[in-house]
C-alpha cells in the first residue's frame, strides 16, 4: 500500500515540477471573451480516441523514470540553481516530447486521461501499479 501511495505522489510531484519549472513565462491576460472560450474548450476536452491504459502506463512510467534519470544527472542543484533547473527541464521536456510524438499524444491528453482514470480510484490504483512495474523495468534496462 505504501508503494502505491509513493507512486501516486511521485506522479503528482513530477507533474508539479514540470508545471512549476515550465511556466517561467509570464502570462499575458487575454480579453475576457478569449479566456471564456479557452475555459469552455478545457471543460469539453476529452482524451484522444486512441489513448488507452497501455499507452498511459508507458508514458507515465517514462515520465517518472526520466525524473529519476535527470535528478540523478543534475543532483540536488536542480532545486537551488535556476540554470541547472532549466537544463533539467529542457532535457526532460525533449525526451517527453519524443515519447508523445511516438504515441501521437500530447501532455493535455495525458492530463485529461488522468482525470478520467481518477474517477474510478480502484482502476486508477491498478493502472498506477502497472506504471510502477514499468518504471522498475526501465530502471533495470537503463533504457535511457
CNS distance restraints for C-alpha pairs under 8 A (distance, minus, plus):
assign (resid   1 and name CA) (resid   5 and name CA) 6.50 0.50 0.50
assign (resid   2 and name CA) (resid   6 and name CA) 6.19 0.50 0.50
assign (resid   3 and name CA) (resid   7 and name CA) 6.14 0.50 0.50
assign (resid   4 and name CA) (resid   8 and name CA) 6.28 0.50 0.50
assign (resid   4 and name CA) (resid 125 and name CA) 7.12 0.50 0.50
assign (resid   4 and name CA) (resid 128 and name CA) 7.16 0.50 0.50
assign (resid   4 and name CA) (resid 129 and name CA) 6.54 0.50 0.50
assign (resid   5 and name CA) (resid   9 and name CA) 6.03 0.50 0.50
assign (resid   6 and name CA) (resid  10 and name CA) 5.98 0.50 0.50
assign (resid   7 and name CA) (resid  11 and name CA) 6.14 0.50 0.50
assign (resid   7 and name CA) (resid 128 and name CA) 6.90 0.50 0.50
assign (resid   7 and name CA) (resid 129 and name CA) 7.88 0.50 0.50
assign (resid   7 and name CA) (resid 132 and name CA) 6.49 0.50 0.50
assign (resid   8 and name CA) (resid  12 and name CA) 6.44 0.50 0.50
assign (resid   8 and name CA) (resid 128 and name CA) 6.93 0.50 0.50
assign (resid   9 and name CA) (resid  13 and name CA) 6.06 0.50 0.50
assign (resid  10 and name CA) (resid  14 and name CA) 6.05 0.50 0.50
assign (resid  10 and name CA) (resid  64 and name CA) 7.10 0.50 0.50
assign (resid  11 and name CA) (resid  15 and name CA) 6.30 0.50 0.50
assign (resid  11 and name CA) (resid  60 and name CA) 7.53 0.50 0.50
assign (resid  11 and name CA) (resid  63 and name CA) 7.95 0.50 0.50
assign (resid  11 and name CA) (resid  64 and name CA) 6.56 0.50 0.50
assign (resid  12 and name CA) (resid  16 and name CA) 5.96 0.50 0.50
assign (resid  13 and name CA) (resid  17 and name CA) 5.97 0.50 0.50
assign (resid  14 and name CA) (resid  18 and name CA) 6.19 0.50 0.50
assign (resid  14 and name CA) (resid  63 and name CA) 7.36 0.50 0.50
assign (resid  14 and name CA) (resid  64 and name CA) 6.73 0.50 0.50
assign (resid  14 and name CA) (resid  67 and name CA) 6.74 0.50 0.50
assign (resid  15 and name CA) (resid  19 and name CA) 6.11 0.50 0.50
assign (resid  16 and name CA) (resid  20 and name CA) 5.90 0.50 0.50
assign (resid  17 and name CA) (resid  21 and name CA) 5.83 0.50 0.50
assign (resid  17 and name CA) (resid  22 and name CA) 7.84 0.50 0.50
assign (resid  18 and name CA) (resid  22 and name CA) 5.37 0.50 0.50
assign (resid  18 and name CA) (resid  89 and name CA) 7.03 0.50 0.50
assign (resid  19 and name CA) (resid  23 and name CA) 5.81 0.50 0.50
assign (resid  20 and name CA) (resid  24 and name CA) 7.48 0.50 0.50
assign (resid  21 and name CA) (resid  85 and name CA) 7.30 0.50 0.50
assign (resid  21 and name CA) (resid  86 and name CA) 7.36 0.50 0.50
assign (resid  21 and name CA) (resid  89 and name CA) 6.78 0.50 0.50
assign (resid  22 and name CA) (resid  89 and name CA) 7.06 0.50 0.50
assign (resid  30 and name CA) (resid  34 and name CA) 6.15 0.50 0.50
assign (resid  30 and name CA) (resid  35 and name CA) 5.94 0.50 0.50
assign (resid  31 and name CA) (resid  35 and name CA) 6.37 0.50 0.50
assign (resid  32 and name CA) (resid  36 and name CA) 6.22 0.50 0.50
assign (resid  33 and name CA) (resid  37 and name CA) 6.30 0.50 0.50
assign (resid  34 and name CA) (resid  38 and name CA) 6.15 0.50 0.50
assign (resid  35 and name CA) (resid  39 and name CA) 6.21 0.50 0.50
assign (resid  36 and name CA) (resid  40 and name CA) 6.12 0.50 0.50
assign (resid  37 and name CA) (resid  41 and name CA) 6.17 0.50 0.50
assign (resid  38 and name CA) (resid  42 and name CA) 6.24 0.50 0.50
assign (resid  39 and name CA) (resid  43 and name CA) 6.30 0.50 0.50
assign (resid  40 and name CA) (resid  44 and name CA) 6.42 0.50 0.50
assign (resid  41 and name CA) (resid  45 and name CA) 6.04 0.50 0.50
assign (resid  45 and name CA) (resid 112 and name CA) 7.26 0.50 0.50
assign (resid  46 and name CA) (resid 109 and name CA) 7.30 0.50 0.50
assign (resid  46 and name CA) (resid 112 and name CA) 6.27 0.50 0.50
assign (resid  46 and name CA) (resid 113 and name CA) 7.66 0.50 0.50
assign (resid  47 and name CA) (resid  51 and name CA) 6.51 0.50 0.50
assign (resid  47 and name CA) (resid 109 and name CA) 5.04 0.50 0.50
assign (resid  47 and name CA) (resid 110 and name CA) 7.31 0.50 0.50
assign (resid  47 and name CA) (resid 112 and name CA) 5.54 0.50 0.50
assign (resid  47 and name CA) (resid 113 and name CA) 5.33 0.50 0.50
assign (resid  48 and name CA) (resid 105 and name CA) 7.59 0.50 0.50
assign (resid  48 and name CA) (resid 109 and name CA) 6.35 0.50 0.50
assign (resid  51 and name CA) (resid  55 and name CA) 6.29 0.50 0.50
assign (resid  51 and name CA) (resid  56 and name CA) 7.04 0.50 0.50
assign (resid  51 and name CA) (resid 105 and name CA) 7.70 0.50 0.50
assign (resid  51 and name CA) (resid 109 and name CA) 7.92 0.50 0.50
assign (resid  51 and name CA) (resid 113 and name CA) 7.77 0.50 0.50
assign (resid  52 and name CA) (resid  56 and name CA) 6.15 0.50 0.50
assign (resid  53 and name CA) (resid  57 and name CA) 5.93 0.50 0.50
assign (resid  53 and name CA) (resid 127 and name CA) 6.93 0.50 0.50
assign (resid  54 and name CA) (resid  58 and name CA) 6.38 0.50 0.50
assign (resid  55 and name CA) (resid  59 and name CA) 6.16 0.50 0.50
assign (resid  55 and name CA) (resid 103 and name CA) 7.39 0.50 0.50
assign (resid  56 and name CA) (resid  60 and name CA) 5.95 0.50 0.50
assign (resid  56 and name CA) (resid 110 and name CA) 7.02 0.50 0.50
assign (resid  56 and name CA) (resid 113 and name CA) 7.90 0.50 0.50
assign (resid  57 and name CA) (resid  61 and name CA) 5.91 0.50 0.50
assign (resid  57 and name CA) (resid 127 and name CA) 6.75 0.50 0.50
assign (resid  57 and name CA) (resid 128 and name CA) 7.38 0.50 0.50
assign (resid  57 and name CA) (resid 130 and name CA) 6.50 0.50 0.50
assign (resid  57 and name CA) (resid 131 and name CA) 4.95 0.50 0.50
assign (resid  57 and name CA) (resid 134 and name CA) 7.43 0.50 0.50
assign (resid  58 and name CA) (resid  62 and name CA) 6.14 0.50 0.50
assign (resid  58 and name CA) (resid 131 and name CA) 6.95 0.50 0.50
assign (resid  58 and name CA) (resid 134 and name CA) 6.97 0.50 0.50
assign (resid  59 and name CA) (resid  63 and name CA) 6.10 0.50 0.50
assign (resid  59 and name CA) (resid  99 and name CA) 6.90 0.50 0.50
assign (resid  59 and name CA) (resid 100 and name CA) 7.64 0.50 0.50
assign (resid  60 and name CA) (resid  64 and name CA) 6.28 0.50 0.50
assign (resid  60 and name CA) (resid 131 and name CA) 6.46 0.50 0.50
assign (resid  61 and name CA) (resid  65 and name CA) 5.99 0.50 0.50
assign (resid  61 and name CA) (resid 131 and name CA) 5.07 0.50 0.50
assign (resid  61 and name CA) (resid 132 and name CA) 6.82 0.50 0.50
assign (resid  61 and name CA) (resid 134 and name CA) 5.77 0.50 0.50
assign (resid  61 and name CA) (resid 135 and name CA) 4.96 0.50 0.50
assign (resid  62 and name CA) (resid  66 and name CA) 5.77 0.50 0.50
assign (resid  62 and name CA) (resid  96 and name CA) 7.83 0.50 0.50
assign (resid  62 and name CA) (resid 135 and name CA) 6.91 0.50 0.50
assign (resid  62 and name CA) (resid 138 and name CA) 7.70 0.50 0.50
assign (resid  63 and name CA) (resid  67 and name CA) 6.33 0.50 0.50
assign (resid  63 and name CA) (resid  96 and name CA) 6.97 0.50 0.50
assign (resid  64 and name CA) (resid  68 and name CA) 6.39 0.50 0.50
assign (resid  64 and name CA) (resid 135 and name CA) 7.04 0.50 0.50
assign (resid  65 and name CA) (resid  69 and name CA) 6.06 0.50 0.50
assign (resid  65 and name CA) (resid 135 and name CA) 5.87 0.50 0.50
assign (resid  65 and name CA) (resid 138 and name CA) 6.98 0.50 0.50
assign (resid  65 and name CA) (resid 139 and name CA) 7.06 0.50 0.50
assign (resid  66 and name CA) (resid  70 and name CA) 6.01 0.50 0.50
assign (resid  66 and name CA) (resid  92 and name CA) 6.44 0.50 0.50
assign (resid  66 and name CA) (resid  95 and name CA) 7.88 0.50 0.50
assign (resid  67 and name CA) (resid  71 and name CA) 5.83 0.50 0.50
assign (resid  67 and name CA) (resid  92 and name CA) 7.17 0.50 0.50
assign (resid  68 and name CA) (resid  72 and name CA) 6.06 0.50 0.50
assign (resid  69 and name CA) (resid  73 and name CA) 6.23 0.50 0.50
assign (resid  70 and name CA) (resid  74 and name CA) 5.91 0.50 0.50
assign (resid  70 and name CA) (resid  75 and name CA) 7.81 0.50 0.50
assign (resid  70 and name CA) (resid  88 and name CA) 6.17 0.50 0.50
assign (resid  70 and name CA) (resid  91 and name CA) 7.78 0.50 0.50
assign (resid  70 and name CA) (resid  92 and name CA) 7.19 0.50 0.50
assign (resid  71 and name CA) (resid  75 and name CA) 5.25 0.50 0.50
assign (resid  71 and name CA) (resid  76 and name CA) 7.39 0.50 0.50
assign (resid  71 and name CA) (resid  78 and name CA) 7.33 0.50 0.50
assign (resid  71 and name CA) (resid  88 and name CA) 7.71 0.50 0.50
assign (resid  74 and name CA) (resid  78 and name CA) 6.12 0.50 0.50
assign (resid  74 and name CA) (resid  84 and name CA) 6.92 0.50 0.50
assign (resid  74 and name CA) (resid  88 and name CA) 6.98 0.50 0.50
assign (resid  76 and name CA) (resid  80 and name CA) 7.20 0.50 0.50
assign (resid  77 and name CA) (resid  81 and name CA) 5.33 0.50 0.50
assign (resid  77 and name CA) (resid  84 and name CA) 6.46 0.50 0.50
assign (resid  77 and name CA) (resid  85 and name CA) 7.61 0.50 0.50
assign (resid  78 and name CA) (resid  82 and name CA) 7.14 0.50 0.50
assign (resid  78 and name CA) (resid  84 and name CA) 5.27 0.50 0.50
assign (resid  78 and name CA) (resid  85 and name CA) 4.58 0.50 0.50
assign (resid  78 and name CA) (resid  88 and name CA) 7.04 0.50 0.50
assign (resid  79 and name CA) (resid  85 and name CA) 6.82 0.50 0.50
assign (resid  80 and name CA) (resid  85 and name CA) 7.92 0.50 0.50
assign (resid  81 and name CA) (resid  85 and name CA) 6.22 0.50 0.50
assign (resid  82 and name CA) (resid  86 and name CA) 6.15 0.50 0.50
assign (resid  83 and name CA) (resid  87 and name CA) 6.38 0.50 0.50
assign (resid  84 and name CA) (resid  88 and name CA) 6.10 0.50 0.50
assign (resid  85 and name CA) (resid  89 and name CA) 6.08 0.50 0.50
assign (resid  86 and name CA) (resid  90 and name CA) 5.99 0.50 0.50
assign (resid  87 and name CA) (resid  91 and name CA) 6.14 0.50 0.50
assign (resid  88 and name CA) (resid  92 and name CA) 6.00 0.50 0.50
assign (resid  89 and name CA) (resid  93 and name CA) 5.84 0.50 0.50
assign (resid  90 and name CA) (resid  94 and name CA) 6.06 0.50 0.50
assign (resid  91 and name CA) (resid  95 and name CA) 6.34 0.50 0.50
assign (resid  92 and name CA) (resid  96 and name CA) 6.18 0.50 0.50
assign (resid  93 and name CA) (resid  97 and name CA) 5.93 0.50 0.50
assign (resid  94 and name CA) (resid  98 and name CA) 6.43 0.50 0.50
assign (resid  95 and name CA) (resid  99 and name CA) 6.42 0.50 0.50
assign (resid  96 and name CA) (resid 100 and name CA) 6.13 0.50 0.50
assign (resid  97 and name CA) (resid 101 and name CA) 6.03 0.50 0.50
assign (resid  98 and name CA) (resid 102 and name CA) 6.10 0.50 0.50
assign (resid  99 and name CA) (resid 103 and name CA) 6.50 0.50 0.50
assign (resid 100 and name CA) (resid 104 and name CA) 5.73 0.50 0.50
assign (resid 100 and name CA) (resid 105 and name CA) 4.87 0.50 0.50
assign (resid 100 and name CA) (resid 106 and name CA) 5.55 0.50 0.50
assign (resid 100 and name CA) (resid 107 and name CA) 7.40 0.50 0.50
assign (resid 101 and name CA) (resid 105 and name CA) 6.31 0.50 0.50
assign (resid 101 and name CA) (resid 106 and name CA) 7.76 0.50 0.50
assign (resid 105 and name CA) (resid 109 and name CA) 6.36 0.50 0.50
assign (resid 105 and name CA) (resid 110 and name CA) 7.67 0.50 0.50
assign (resid 106 and name CA) (resid 110 and name CA) 6.58 0.50 0.50
assign (resid 107 and name CA) (resid 111 and name CA) 6.26 0.50 0.50
assign (resid 108 and name CA) (resid 112 and name CA) 6.12 0.50 0.50
assign (resid 109 and name CA) (resid 113 and name CA) 6.01 0.50 0.50
assign (resid 110 and name CA) (resid 114 and name CA) 6.07 0.50 0.50
assign (resid 111 and name CA) (resid 115 and name CA) 6.40 0.50 0.50
assign (resid 112 and name CA) (resid 116 and name CA) 6.38 0.50 0.50
assign (resid 113 and name CA) (resid 117 and name CA) 6.09 0.50 0.50
assign (resid 114 and name CA) (resid 118 and name CA) 6.10 0.50 0.50
assign (resid 115 and name CA) (resid 119 and name CA) 6.69 0.50 0.50
assign (resid 116 and name CA) (resid 120 and name CA) 7.80 0.50 0.50
assign (resid 117 and name CA) (resid 121 and name CA) 7.19 0.50 0.50
assign (resid 117 and name CA) (resid 123 and name CA) 7.00 0.50 0.50
assign (resid 117 and name CA) (resid 124 and name CA) 5.29 0.50 0.50
assign (resid 118 and name CA) (resid 123 and name CA) 7.97 0.50 0.50
assign (resid 118 and name CA) (resid 124 and name CA) 5.66 0.50 0.50
assign (resid 120 and name CA) (resid 124 and name CA) 6.12 0.50 0.50
assign (resid 121 and name CA) (resid 125 and name CA) 5.92 0.50 0.50
assign (resid 122 and name CA) (resid 126 and name CA) 6.50 0.50 0.50
assign (resid 123 and name CA) (resid 127 and name CA) 6.26 0.50 0.50
assign (resid 124 and name CA) (resid 128 and name CA) 6.11 0.50 0.50
assign (resid 125 and name CA) (resid 129 and name CA) 6.18 0.50 0.50
assign (resid 126 and name CA) (resid 130 and name CA) 6.46 0.50 0.50
assign (resid 127 and name CA) (resid 131 and name CA) 6.30 0.50 0.50
assign (resid 128 and name CA) (resid 132 and name CA) 6.15 0.50 0.50
assign (resid 129 and name CA) (resid 133 and name CA) 6.35 0.50 0.50
assign (resid 130 and name CA) (resid 134 and name CA) 6.16 0.50 0.50
assign (resid 131 and name CA) (resid 135 and name CA) 6.17 0.50 0.50
assign (resid 132 and name CA) (resid 136 and name CA) 6.40 0.50 0.50
assign (resid 133 and name CA) (resid 137 and name CA) 6.39 0.50 0.50
assign (resid 134 and name CA) (resid 138 and name CA) 6.22 0.50 0.50
assign (resid 135 and name CA) (resid 139 and name CA) 6.15 0.50 0.50
assign (resid 136 and name CA) (resid 140 and name CA) 6.08 0.50 0.50
assign (resid 137 and name CA) (resid 141 and name CA) 6.04 0.50 0.50
assign (resid 138 and name CA) (resid 142 and name CA) 5.67 0.50 0.50
assign (resid 138 and name CA) (resid 143 and name CA) 5.59 0.50 0.50
assign (resid 139 and name CA) (resid 143 and name CA) 7.07 0.50 0.50
